[in-house]
Amino acid sequence: MLRVSAIVLFTLFIIENVCSNTCGHDNCETAIDIPLITKLNAPLKAELDISSLTLQLKELVAKHVNQSVSKAVNDFVENILDKTVQTAVDILQTSNDNTLSAFRQKIEDDVEVKIKKNHDLLMKKQSISATEIHSLTILGNTLDGEMAKLKSEVQTAIEKDVEVGEKGLKGDSGRPGLDGANGRRGEPGLKGAHGIKGEKGGQGEKGSRGESVKPLDCSHGWVKFMHSCYYFEFSNKKTWSAAKDDCRRKGGFLVKVDDAVENWFLKSFVKSNTNSPAVWIGANDINREYNFVWDLDNSGLTYTAWSRGEPNNKYNSEDCVQMRRSVDYAWNDFTCSKAESFICEKL
């Protein structure tokens, strides 16, 4: 509608100008003043056909109007878009500013809280450190005092030429090595020839009469079994060494167990007559670790009745043998300085 109105108005304007400049007679030679006349294709003559001119003007006006309207619309749209974009940018900027402000405030609040916590923790740590330093200082002063006292005592001992302390405990001895394999049996030698039979010797002199065999007499307190007398001391407990000495004063020795029968008799008698946790017998390895011998004659053990896992020289201090109740009076090596019951024997 806008385009049509513009074409009509423009056409009327041109027609009015054309009519105002038309001559009063047919042979008028005055030039026609028409806007945009340079863009017309018709001949520039006074007798120009109005209908043709009108058609060309309409086309020209329509072209310019289209261009003008198009530009106006474009400007209008661009103006609207510019304003819309600007408004959107302003809104976004405002939102971003608000968001950044809130975010910045939150960070500042968090940082402030963390700074406060770190400050409180640092103060507490400094307090603890100060307490520990004070305690360590007191402890250091105490140790310095004790060290000075110890140095003084050592110096005094050196000056007084203190005697050397007691001898330490005997160290562990290695276990006996394994027996080597038996060597090959040698070839039997050649049988020798019979020698010459000697002459019969003369009759020898009659020997003197031998002493009669004295029967075994077990005095009071001694118990007879087979070919020995035994004294069981349950009430007066002694160390192994003291028990050995007591048996000798009684005319005997710490018992020597020769076989399973004798061991059975001793164990049965002890189990029936006492609740003693252990009784000493004469076996020991005092002189050489794991080389057990009998006190009577220093002979090696031909019969043993060790408890499982014994002997073990526990704590590197077990050199004497006992019959122990906790293992049904089987044998056990033990510390010689322990006071126990004991058994004496005499032949």
NORKA-V487450 format. One record per residue. N is the residue number from 0. RES is the residue in one letter. SS is DSSP state (~ for helix, > for strand, _ for the rest). D_LAST is the distance of its C-alpha to the last C-alpha in Angstrom with 2 decimals. Layout:
BEGIN
n: (N:N)
res: (RES:RES)
ss: (SS:SS)
d_last: (D_LAST:D_LAST)
END
This chain:
BEGIN
n: (0:1:2:3:4:5:6:7:8:9:10:11:12:13:14:15:16:17:18:19:20:21:22:23:24:25:26:27:28:29:30:31:32:33:34:35:36:37:38:39:40:41:42:43:44:45:46:47:48:49:50:51:52:53:54:55:56:57:58:59:60:61:62:63:64:65:66:67:68:69:70:71:72:73:74:75:76:77:78:79:80:81:82:83:84:85:86:87:88:89:90:91:92:93:94:95:96:97:98:99:100:101:102:103:104:105:106:107:108:109:110:111:112:113:114:115:116:117:118:119:120:121:122:123:124:125:126:127:128:129:130:131:132:133:134:135:136:137:138:139:140:141:142:143:144:145:146:147:148:149:150:151:152:153:154:155:156:157:158:159:160:161:162:163:164:165:166:167:168:169:170:171:172:173:174:175:176:177:178:179:180:181:182:183:184:185:186:187:188:189:190:191:192:193:194:195:196:197:198:199:200:201:202:203:204:205:206:207:208:209:210:211:212:213:214:215:216:217:218:219:220:221:222:223:224:225:226:227:228:229:230:231:232:233:234:235:236:237:238:239:240:241:242:243:244:245:246:247:248:249:250:251:252:253:254:255:256:257:258:259:260:261:262:263:264:265:266:267:268:269:270:271:272:273:274:275:276:277:278:279:280:281:282:283:284:285:286:287:288:289:290:291:292:293:294:295:296:297:298:299:300:301:302:303:304:305:306:307:308:309:310:311:312:313:314:315:316:317:318:319:320:321:322:323:324:325:326:327:328:329:330:331:332:333:334:335:336:337:338:339:340:341:342:343:344:345:346)
res: (M:L:R:V:S:A:I:V:L:F:T:L:F:I:I:E:N:V:C:S:N:T:C:G:H:D:N:C:E:T:A:I:D:I:P:L:I:T:K:L:N:A:P:L:K:A:E:L:D:I:S:S:L:T:L:Q:L:K:E:L:V:A:K:H:V:N:Q:S:V:S:K:A:V:N:D:F:V:E:N:I:L:D:K:T:V:Q:T:A:V:D:I:L:Q:T:S:N:D:N:T:L:S:A:F:R:Q:K:I:E:D:D:V:E:V:K:I:K:K:N:H:D:L:L:M:K:K:Q:S:I:S:A:T:E:I:H:S:L:T:I:L:G:N:T:L:D:G:E:M:A:K:L:K:S:E:V:Q:T:A:I:E:K:D:V:E:V:G:E:K:G:L:K:G:D:S:G:R:P:G:L:D:G:A:N:G:R:R:G:E:P:G:L:K:G:A:H:G:I:K:G:E:K:G:G:Q:G:E:K:G:S:R:G:E:S:V:K:P:L:D:C:S:H:G:W:V:K:F:M:H:S:C:Y:Y:F:E:F:S:N:K:K:T:W:S:A:A:K:D:D:C:R:R:K:G:G:F:L:V:K:V:D:D:A:V:E:N:W:F:L:K:S:F:V:K:S:N:T:N:S:P:A:V:W:I:G:A:N:D:I:N:R:E:Y:N:F:V:W:D:L:D:N:S:G:L:T:Y:T:A:W:S:R:G:E:P:N:N:K:Y:N:S:E:D:C:V:Q:M:R:R:S:V:D:Y:A:W:N:D:F:T:C:S:K:A:E:S:F:I:C:E:K:L)
ss: (_:~:~:~:~:~:~:~:~:~:~:~:~:~:~:~:~:~:~:~:_:_:_:_:_:_:_:_:_:_:_:_:_:_:_:_:~:~:~:_:_:_:_:_:_:_:_:_:_:~:~:~:~:~:~:~:~:~:~:~:~:~:~:~:~:~:~:~:~:~:~:~:~:~:~:~:~:~:~:~:~:~:~:~:~:~:~:~:~:~:~:~:~:~:~:~:~:~:~:~:~:~:~:~:~:~:~:~:~:~:~:~:~:~:~:~:~:~:~:~:~:~:~:~:~:~:~:~:~:~:~:~:~:~:~:~:~:~:~:~:~:~:~:~:~:~:~:~:~:~:~:~:~:~:~:~:~:~:~:_:_:_:_:_:_:_:_:_:_:_:_:_:_:_:_:_:_:_:_:_:_:_:_:_:_:_:_:_:_:_:_:_:_:_:_:_:_:_:_:_:_:_:_:_:_:_:_:_:_:_:_:_:_:_:_:_:_:_:_:_:_:_:>:>:>:_:_:>:>:>:>:>:>:>:>:>:>:>:_:~:~:~:~:~:~:~:~:~:~:_:_:_:>:>:_:_:_:_:_:~:~:~:~:~:~:~:~:~:~:~:~:~:~:_:_:_:_:>:>:>:>:>:>:>:_:_:_:_:_:_:_:_:>:>:_:_:_:_:_:>:_:_:_:_:_:>:_:_:_:_:_:_:_:~:~:~:_:_:_:>:>:>:>:>:~:~:~:_:_:>:>:>:>:>:_:_:_:_:_:>:>:>:>:>:>:>:_)
d_last: (157.90:157.56:158.36:161.51:162.82:162.32:164.18:167.08:167.42:167.27:169.79:172.22:171.87:172.72:175.63:177.04:176.96:178.55:181.35:182.09:182.66:184.78:188.37:191.31:192.78:191.47:191.94:189.71:187.99:185.68:181.88:179.57:176.75:173.76:170.21:167.85:171.01:169.41:166.93:169.68:170.53:174.14:177.15:178.05:181.51:183.39:184.03:180.19:179.48:177.98:176.04:174.37:173.65:172.27:169.88:168.64:168.27:166.24:163.92:163.64:163.14:160.57:158.64:158.74:157.93:154.96:153.75:154.39:152.82:149.85:149.32:149.76:147.28:144.83:145.26:144.85:141.70:140.28:141.08:139.32:136.32:136.15:136.22:133.65:131.30:131.76:131.09:127.96:126.85:127.55:125.56:122.68:122.78:122.76:119.85:117.93:118.66:117.38:114.29:113.53:114.07:111.70:109.12:109.43:109.04:105.90:104.35:105.21:103.66:100.45:100.21:100.76:97.99:95.55:96.47:95.80:92.41:91.42:92.60:90.53:87.45:87.96:88.31:85.10:83.26:84.58:83.41:79.88:79.78:80.89:78.13:75.47:76.80:76.67:73.05:72.05:73.85:71.92:68.62:69.57:70.40:67.07:65.15:67.19:66.24:62.52:62.70:64.47:61.86:59.01:60.79:61.21:57.53:56.56:59.07:57.79:54.19:55.38:57.34:54.40:52.10:49.50:45.91:44.47:42.65:38.99:37.71:38.13:35.51:34.22:36.44:35.59:34.27:35.65:33.79:32.53:35.32:35.67:34.49:37.42:38.82:37.68:40.15:42.24:40.81:42.62:44.87:43.41:44.63:46.93:45.49:45.89:47.78:46.15:45.93:47.32:45.24:44.06:44.71:42.24:40.33:40.33:37.77:34.98:33.96:31.59:28.20:26.63:24.35:20.63:18.06:16.90:13.43:11.63:10.73:7.64:9.42:9.27:12.04:15.02:14.90:11.41:11.66:9.86:10.38:9.99:6.67:4.76:6.36:9.02:11.75:15.07:17.60:21.01:23.52:22.91:23.29:22.73:23.42:20.77:20.79:20.79:17.87:15.82:16.98:16.30:12.57:12.45:14.59:12.23:9.51:7.68:9.51:11.81:10.42:10.74:12.64:12.90:15.58:18.12:16.49:13.48:16.21:18.40:16.02:15.49:19.26:20.34:18.54:19.96:23.39:23.55:22.70:24.19:27.03:25.47:27.04:23.84:20.14:18.55:15.74:14.67:17.41:20.60:23.74:24.76:25.77:27.53:28.84:27.60:25.17:21.90:18.65:15.01:14.57:11.27:13.18:16.58:16.51:18.90:18.48:18.74:18.78:20.66:22.23:24.87:27.68:31.14:32.50:29.24:28.27:31.67:31.21:33.75:36.00:34.38:31.73:28.62:25.70:22.60:21.20:21.16:21.33:24.97:26.66:30.10:28.93:26.93:23.70:24.01:22.87:25.27:25.58:26.82:28.01:25.25:27.43:27.41:25.72:23.51:20.81:17.18:13.62:10.54:6.88:3.80:0.00)
END
